[in-house]
Amino acid sequence: MAGVTLKDALGRCFRDLRVSVTDRCNFRCTYCMPEEIFGHDYTFLTHRDLLSFAELDRLVRLFYQAGCRKVRLTGGEPLLRPDLADLITSFRTLPDLEITMTTNGSLLEQYAESLKQAGLDRVTVSLDALDEAVFAALSGGYSSAGRVLDGIRAAEEAGLLPIKINMVVKRGVNENQILPMAAAFRKPGYILRFIEYMDVGSTNQWKADEVVPAAEILKHLEKLYSLVPIDPNYHGEVARRYRYLEGEAEIGIIASVTQPFCKDCTRARISADGKLFTCLFAEQGVDLREKLRSGAPDAEINGLFQQVWEQRADRYSETRSEISTAQGRIEMSYIGG
């Protein structure tokens, strides 16, 4: 499959791979892993359930042959997986592969330098508020905004740039943090991205009236700043980009609910236990771990992925309805964001 450009049933090419390395997290964000569901008695995947680094390396190399040029490590919280830098080092041998990671930032101060040395290109950090009380209300009271900011500074010092900051905006909870966040990250080397609260999974009790639409987020920002839209960096970029009129800093808005971008989606996802998903809002995946552990040759695994991708017709955000939002879906902590 080397050099093959895979297209799905809607003509979308395969380019990006999200790899979840663990389903565990040290936060309990209300929109992802609410503590009333993911409490002390919740059963997470065992070590045996998880794909080994050798298995992950093999899959990424096969997906690279199929056209993947960007890998994002996710979780859960990926930095809870021991020796993650070793996995990045193995990926780094693939030419022209962009390697990124999404993290809650709480462990970034400890690992930023080693991640950079291993070959990580950049990080995206989830930070929903600067105010400690608001941060605690969203994260479940684990860690602190200050600790995340320390991790962000460590990432900057290590050269993991540009650093993207993801802020999920939930009505009645953290709209008042939009302008403080904009002020804090309106500087070179940072891209702040506001994310509409999404109905990922089925445990976060999502309600449409808790979504702060992209248009409303812009209105908040325009109270203080003049913004002009700018072109995407690449085909399939999920954020709509804006530049501050005063200076070169930029922001992005990810509006999966009010401005779906399914038609340009180039992403596949692998869960921590080796299931392949072709949509963030999927109900079930295709088991690749069984193939890996039963001795299936590369050609068989490649053929299975090609078949899955070519049949792919996912466009959940474009067809979202009261019926579909009520259906069970894979949790974001399991599939990765």
Secondary structure, DSSP 8 states (H G I E B T S, - for coil): -TT---B-TTS-B--EEEEE--S--S---TTTS-TTTS-TT-----TTTS--HHHHHHHHHHHHHTT--EEEEESS-GGGSTTHHHHHHHHTTSTT-EEEEEE-STTHHHHHHHHHHHT--EEEEE---SSHHHHHHHHTS-S-HHHHHHHHHHHHHHT--SEEEEEEEBTTTSGGGHHHHHHHT-STTEEEEEEE----SSSS---GGGB--HHHHHHHHTTT--EEEE--SSTT--SEEEEESSSS-EEEEE-TTTS--GGG--EEEE-TTSEEES-TT-S--EE-HHHHHTT--HHHHHHHHHHHHHH----HHHH--HHHHTS----HHHH--
